[in-house]
Amino acid sequence: MVIMEMQSWSKDVFPFVAMVLVECCEMGMITLGKAAMNDGMSNLVYVVYYNALGTLLLLPFLIFHRCRSNMAPITLSILWRFFLLGLLGICLLQVLAYTGIKYSSPTLAAALGNLMPGFTFLLAIIFRMEKLDIRKASSQAKSLGTIVAIIGASIMTLYKGPKLLGSSTLPSHSSHHHSLLSQESNWLLGGLLITITCIMSSGWNILQTDTVKKYPEQMTIVFFTCCFGSIQCAILTLVLERNPEAWMVKPGIGIIAIVFSAVSGSVFRYNVLTWCLDKKGPLYVAMFKPLGMVIAAILGILFLAESLHLGSVIGAVIISAGFYSVLWGKAKEIKSMLEIEDTVCIIDSSSQRSPLLQK
């Protein structure tokens, strides 16, 4: 009885708690990063420092893991894939993402993150990793969910609406009009950049999935992705960030954000996500995305003095509806595939027994 309860906890409760912690860590990273950028820290330097620190923290784990197990050698083609994963997933994606967060808010970033399943579905069709049969309910649900999610993202980006929660401080009358136009412009730019990163993240997921199939050593993939991404980000920052003082991190929120993001992002989050994907599958992991919106909104209001607007609420609800429509379609598709496999197994077993019956 005790063993069965332990197995139930391991199967159901532990993954649930782990995914809640992952979403809390991810939103904490974004919120602290936003606070550090509000304090004057360069978003480019922030990405370089926390990924470099994360790489150093992952190094002893990689050495220990490779010494204890007989792992496949790293070929040039696999190394090239690591380079591309670092370029797409860290150098370009995170730089654009934190630039978008700098101009908008963590709440918008968390909500637009729900576009990833839809974009992944579209890219998977393009690369023939997914089949689209519009006559089936599963394909209809995934297609409709993708369209609905994109509409919700457009509403969040283009329409802020009246303020519902948050800081009530207003700028002076003389600067109010100019400040309002500036905020609207920054919000649009931030939303556009975050949407681009969602598309890039979907492409990165496809590339990563294919890489894991060719080289199933997840710790090695994570380490080299962070390593190459850190080097690429450093080169890009040296080109774009001309102010040498930007590399100096003041004691305070900047250092806290870097250390927290390195530990929770590079070390904890990647490993826990890998474990949950192995135990429960990608659909289970994706179900926790809307939780990130709630966490980001609460953290933004409490620690960043941000406001929650009507447009964000409406857009988030629409995105969530599209998000779950895609998940429902995918789940129905997987269920149909399993039923077909079971039918084939029954037919095969009956065909193997029939000659004996005839004798």
PyMOL commands that set and color helices and strands:
alter all, ss='L'
color gray80, all
select helices_A, chain A and resi 2-38+43-68+76-103+106-126+137-158+173-214+218-240+244-247+253-280+282-286+289-303+310-358
alter helices_A, ss='H'
color red, helices_A
select strands_A, chain A and resi 163-165+308-309
alter strands_A, ss='S'
color yellow, strands_A
deselect
rebuild
show_as cartoon
